Amino acid sequence: MLLVGAIIFAIMAITRPTVFLTPLSMRAILVQVSDVGLLALAMAVVMISRGVNFSIVNLANLSAIICAMIIRALVTDVTTSLQVYLILLMCVGVCIVIGLIGGTVNSFLIANLKVPEILTTLGTMNLFLGISMIITGGRAIFGIPQEVAHIGSGNILGIPIPFIIFIAVGAIVYLIVHKTPYGSQLKLFGANRNATLYSGINNKVVIYKTYILSCVLAAFAGLMILARTNAATVDFGAPLVLNTLLIGVLSGIKPSGGVGNVINIFLAMLVIQLLNTGLTLLRISGFVREMIPALLLVSILSLEYLIQVRNERKLNRIASGKGKAA
């Protein structure tokens, strides 16, 4: 993956050095990594459990809309900057509540009613979209205070604030997945759900924790998108679900579950963003840019399947050879 990223970087540095190798271009890459990266983390924790969550983007949009309405209702001409930041901090709490509700709905359908993950999250994806449409009437919400926009576009020591927040959230998710008992249960659950059931692990609790964590991350991503774009819309980032799946697969998370490293999510995110930036600078059609992630995802999954089949046949030949020798 690092080699692929280095190759893309070298190609763009050679073909478009005056545009690609600029502080503005590098900053744009880091900012865009932050938005999609939070959603990729939300998808990754579910993929490790051998599940999927198609509702993350629409939940993020719903979270952005609710936070935008709260900010516009509470911020007036006489509101101080400190008060705006306190309101923004309150919106973080609102995001957590939205994530808890969204995650609980998904978890209840999956764990208690035994509805398959794909059908559940496709249903809640449209549920969250419908709620957003009812709240806004399909119209975008603008007019976010400068203090909020600064979170999405400002810098600390030359590093974009959204990227710093993404790294901080990524570190928290890394600790949860790799350094806690829940993280171990998550990987075991993804690898073999029947085994965890008979080993004393409560599968329902793992499902609830996983989808709630995923939805809280998605809801927080919505707040960051609001800060960066200075607007909240019902249809922002429709292709991002496919991108988050691709990032998960590129990072080494197997669709069969049980395997995954949060650090690799960051590396895969950089590779994808370098590719997107490169295609944009090369003036590749937007339709082609949207098609490439789908082609990459199908190609990678097909290659993994072929490798798995080859390995299984090799093991079978070895086993049959030992049987004949005996």
DRENVEXMI-524022 format. One line per 8 residues: number of its first residue (from 1); their letters; for each residue x, y, z of C-alpha. Coordinates in steps of 0.001 Angstrom, whole numbers, plus 524288, in hexadecimal, padded with zeros to 5 digits. Layout:
DRENVEXMI-524022
NUM> A> X Y Z | ...;
***
This chain:
DRENVEXMI-524022
1> MLLVGAII> 80000 80000 80000 | 80B29 80936 8031F | 8114F 80598 7F60F | 804B1 808DE 7EEE8 | 803EE 815F5 7F5DF | 81220 818EF 7F29F | 80FD1 815AA 7E446 | 803CF 81E80 7E379;
9> FAIMAITR> 80B27 82969 7EA55 | 816D1 8280C 7E111 | 80E3F 82812 7D4E1 | 8072C 83462 7D922 | 813C9 83B06 7DD61 | 81970 83898 7CFD1 | 80D70 83BA2 7C78E | 807D7 84712 7CF6A;
17> PTVFLTPL> 812E0 84C3D 7D802 | 80E8B 85A7B 7D7E9 | 800DC 85700 7DC8E | 802A9 84AA1 7E496 | 80EFC 84E19 7EC27 | 80963 85A2E 7F2A4 | 805AF 85CD1 800D5 | 7F7A9 85F9B 7FC99;
25> SMRAILVQ> 7F671 8525F 7F5EA | 7FC6B 84B07 80162 | 7F373 85224 80AD5 | 7E77D 84EDD 802A0 | 7EB3E 84078 802E2 | 7EC6C 8406E 811B9 | 7DF5F 84767 8138E | 7D824 83E1D 80A77;
33> VSDVGLLA> 7DE9E 83275 810ED | 7D8A3 836FE 81DBF | 7CA84 836E6 81907 | 7CAC0 829D3 81244 | 7D405 82439 81C63 | 7CA23 8257C 82762 | 7BFE9 81E9A 81F14 | 7C9F1 81440 81B6A;
41> LAMAVVMI> 7CC5E 811A1 829D9 | 7BDA7 81066 82BC7 | 7BD03 8063C 820F8 | 7C97D 7FF41 8252D | 7C504 7FB60 832D4 | 7B8D2 7F537 82CF7 | 7C075 7EE46 8223F | 7C95D 7E820 82C7A;
49> SRGVNFSI> 7BD10 7E22E 8326E | 7B9B5 7DC7F 824FC | 7AED9 7E65F 82372 | 7AC2A 7F29D 81BA9 | 7A5E5 7FFC3 81E5C | 7A062 80684 8125C | 79984 810BF 81AAE | 7A5A4 8184B 81F11;
57> VNLANLSA> 7A557 82307 814B3 | 796E6 82631 8163C | 7985B 825E1 82505 | 7A3BD 82F61 823BA | 79B3A 8385C 81B73 | 79021 83787 82565 | 799B3 83AD7 83042 | 79EE8 84678 82889;
65> IICAMIIR> 79113 84B74 82616 | 78D03 84A82 83467 | 79997 85104 83902 | 79819 85BD0 82ED7 | 78A3A 85E7F 8336D | 78E9B 85EF5 841AE | 799C1 8683D 83E7F | 7912C 87149 83677;
73> ALVTDVTT> 786C4 87166 8411D | 79025 87489 84C45 | 79A27 87D7A 845CE | 79613 88BB1 8445B | 79D10 89868 84120 | 7A08E 89A6C 84F6B | 7A5C2 88C99 851B8 | 7B424 88CB4 85563;
81> SLQVYLIL> 7BE67 883B9 84F8C | 7BF8A 87C6E 85C72 | 7B0F3 879F2 85C79 | 7B190 8750C 84E6B | 7BC37 86B4F 85218 | 7B419 866DA 85DB7 | 7A881 864D1 8549D | 7B180 85D30 84B90;
89> LMCVGVCI> 7B5B4 854D6 85714 | 7A763 85269 85A07 | 7A5C0 84E02 84BEB | 7B037 843BB 84E45 | 7A75A 83E61 858F4 | 79BDD 83EFA 84F91 | 7A3C6 83705 845CB | 7A634 82CB1 85022;
97> VIGLIGGT> 7979A 82BFA 8530E | 7943E 82AF8 84492 | 79E70 82048 84304 | 79920 818FE 84ECC | 78B50 81963 8495B | 78F69 8159A 83B96 | 7984B 80AC8 84076 | 78DE2 8057B 84998;
105> VNSFLIAN> 783D8 804E2 83EA2 | 78D55 7FD82 835D7 | 79196 7F48C 840E0 | 783C3 7F143 84532 | 77FE0 7ED4D 83778 | 78C3D 7E532 8359C | 78E1D 7DF25 84315 | 7802F 7DDB9 847EA;
113> LKVPEILT> 777F2 7DC70 83B9A | 78296 7D529 833F6 | 78144 7DDCC 827F3 | 78D8C 7DC7B 81F5A | 79738 7E7B0 82089 | 79619 7EB84 8123E | 78745 7EC8B 81287 | 7874C 7F36A 81FB1;
121> TLGTMNLF> 790EC 7FE0C 81C1C | 78B0C 7FFF7 80E95 | 77E1B 8023F 8156F | 78383 80B95 81FA2 | 78B40 81280 81508 | 77E7B 81677 80EAE | 77839 818D3 81BFC | 78297 822E3 81F83;
129> LGISMIIT> 78165 828EF 811F7 | 772AD 82A03 8139A | 773FA 83086 820EB | 77D9D 83A47 81B1F | 7744F 83D3C 80FEE | 768F1 83F6C 8194C | 770F8 8488B 821F2 | 77689 850DD 816F5;
137> GGRAIFGI> 76CB5 84F38 80C09 | 7783B 84B5E 80397 | 77EBE 858A3 80518 | 78CBE 85AED 80967 | 78F94 8622A 81616 | 79994 86D1F 81502 | 79E32 87836 81DAA | 7A777 87163 82711;
145> PQEVAHIG> 7AF4D 87A7D 83015 | 7BD6F 87D7F 82CF0 | 7C21A 876A3 83949 | 7BC31 869CC 83499 | 7C1BF 86B94 826F6 | 7CF21 86DD9 82D18 | 7CEC8 8600B 832A3 | 7CD17 85AF1 824D2;
153> SGNILGIP> 7D6E5 863C1 81E24 | 7E079 8689D 82879 | 7EE47 86437 82BAA | 7F664 86176 837B6 | 804F8 862D1 83527 | 80228 8618E 826A5 | 7FA8A 854CC 8283A | 7EC06 85505 82490;
161> IPFIIFIA> 7E34A 85407 8308F | 7DA84 84994 82A3E | 7E67F 840FF 82829 | 7EA96 8429B 8365E | 7DCE3 83ECF 83AC0 | 7DD0B 83304 831A9 | 7E9FF 82E5E 83751 | 7E4CC 8301B 84532;
169> VGAIVYLI> 7D84D 82892 8424D | 7E012 81E3D 83B09 | 7E8D2 81C75 846EC | 7DCE2 81A75 84F98 | 7D731 8106F 8462A | 7E478 809A2 84589 | 7E4AE 8084A 8545E | 7D6AB 8033B 8547B;
177> VHKTPYGS> 7D8EA 7F91E 849CB | 7E698 7F496 84D6E | 7E834 7F707 85C01 | 7DB33 7F3B3 86270 | 7D3E2 7E705 86554 | 7C910 7EBAB 85C3D | 7D2EE 7ECB1 8511E | 7D6FD 7DE8C 85315;
185> QLKLFGAN> 7C8C6 7DA5C 85390 | 7C61A 7E21B 84723 | 7D0A4 7DAD4 83F8C | 7CC99 7CD9B 844ED | 7BE6D 7D08B 841C2 | 7C20D 7D419 833D9 | 7CA81 7C805 8321C | 7C0C1 7BE16 83757;
193> RNATLYSG> 7B3A6 7C221 83D0C | 7AFF6 7B471 84138 | 7BCBF 7B2C3 84897 | 7BAD0 7BF6E 85032 | 7ACF8 7BB68 85390 | 7B1AF 7AED6 859DF | 7BD8C 7B531 86045 | 7B575 7BDE3 8691E;
201> INNKVVIY> 7B5BC 7CA64 86106 | 7A893 7D127 85FE9 | 7A71D 7D2F7 85138 | 79BCB 7DC75 852BA | 7A3E6 7E577 85B49 | 7AEFF 7E534 8514F | 7A57D 7E8C9 8466F | 79FBB 7F409 84E5B;
209> KTYILSCV> 7AD2B 7F969 851E0 | 7B202 7F838 843EE | 7A6BE 7FF01 83D1E | 7A599 8097A 8478D | 7B42B 80C6B 84634 | 7B2BD 80CC3 8376A | 7A710 815F1 837D9 | 7AD39 81F0B 841EC;
217> LAAFAGLM> 7B91B 8205B 83906 | 7B02C 822FA 82D6C | 7A85D 82D3C 834D2 | 7B4E1 8341D 83901 | 7B993 833A6 82ADD | 7AD2D 83B25 82771 | 7B0F8 84624 830AD | 7BE7C 846D5 82A7B;
225> ILARTNAA> 7B88B 84727 81CDB | 7AFC6 8524F 8214D | 7BB8E 859DF 82644 | 7C345 857B7 819B5 | 7B88F 85A46 80FA9 | 7B169 864C7 8177F | 7A49B 85E4B 813BC | 79C11 8527C 816B8;
233> TVDFGAPL> 79519 84B2D 80BD6 | 78D3B 83EA0 80ADF | 79535 838D9 7FFAF | 7A354 83C07 802E1 | 7AD4E 8316A 7FFDE | 7A498 82719 7F99E | 7B052 81FD2 7F379 | 7B7B1 81F98 8006A;
241> VLNTLLIG> 7B1A2 812B0 804DD | 7B89B 80BAC 7F9CB | 7C535 812EC 7FCD6 | 7C4CC 80ED5 80B19 | 7C2FC 800A6 80716 | 7CE86 801CE 7FDD2 | 7D6F9 807F9 80864 | 7D37A 7FCE5 811A5;
249> VLSGIKPS> 7D71C 7F27A 807BA | 7E3B7 7F980 803F8 | 7E781 7FA61 8124E | 7E713 7EBA1 8135F | 7D9B5 7E9AB 81996 | 7D433 7DD15 81421 | 7C5C2 7DC9D 8107A | 7C544 7CFE8 81833;
257> GGVGNVIN> 7C884 7D7D5 82470 | 7D1A0 7D5E7 82FEE | 7DD61 7DD14 82A3E | 7E058 7EB8F 829DE | 7E9E8 7F611 82E27 | 7E5BE 8041B 8308C | 7F31C 80973 82CA7 | 7F188 8036E 81F31;
265> IFLAMLVI> 7E4D9 80B28 81DA5 | 7ECC8 817A9 81E2E | 7F66D 812AB 813F7 | 7EB9D 80DDF 80AEE | 7E4B6 81AEE 80C72 | 7F0E3 82232 807F9 | 7F24B 81956 7FC1B | 7E41E 81B6D 7F803;
273> QLLNTGLT> 7E4F4 82A18 7F9F8 | 7F1A8 82AE4 7F243 | 7EAE4 8236B 7E754 | 7DEEB 82C51 7E797 | 7E742 8388B 7E7B8 | 7EF9C 83352 7DCA4 | 7E3D8 8301E 7D435 | 7DE3D 83DA1 7D6C3;
281> LLRISGFV> 7EAEF 8447F 7D32B | 7EBEB 83C33 7C6D8 | 7DE35 84109 7C375 | 7D86D 8337A 7C2DF | 7C9A4 83390 7C137 | 7C1C5 83376 7CDC0 | 7BA25 827AE 7C8C6 | 7C6D4 82029 7C718;
289> REMIPALL> 7CB7A 82455 7D4A8 | 7BF11 81EE6 7DAAD | 7C08E 81232 7D31F | 7CEAB 80F7E 7D716 | 7CBFC 80C68 7E5A0 | 7C1B8 80267 7E187 | 7CB34 7FC11 7D7FC | 7D5E1 7FBB6 7E249;
297> LVSILSLE> 7CCD3 7F5C2 7EC74 | 7C7F4 7EB13 7E349 | 7D5D0 7E847 7DE89 | 7DB76 7E723 7EC3B | 7D07C 7DE5B 7F116 | 7D1A4 7D5C8 7E4FE | 7E055 7D4B1 7E6C1 | 7DEC3 7D11B 7F517;
305> YLIQVRNE> 7D4EE 7C6A3 7F168 | 7DDF0 7C0C8 7E72C | 7E947 7C0AD 7F0C6 | 7E0CB 7BA21 7FB0C | 7DC59 7AFA7 7F165 | 7EA64 7AD1B 7ED38 | 7EEED 7ABD2 7FB51 | 7E3C2 7A294 7FE8A;
313> RKLNRIAS> 7E702 799F9 7F2E0 | 7F53E 799F0 7F6D6 | 7F1D3 795B5 804AD | 7E8D9 78B1B 7FF6D | 7F3BC 785C0 7F6B6 | 7FD1B 7859F 80230 | 7F318 77ED0 80AC4 | 7EFF6 774B1 80064;
321> GKGKAA> 7FE86 77251 7FE3E | 800BB 76FC6 80CA2 | 7F508 7668C 80CCC | 7FA7C 75E7A 801B7 | 807E7 75E00 80818 | 801D2 758D9 81494;
***
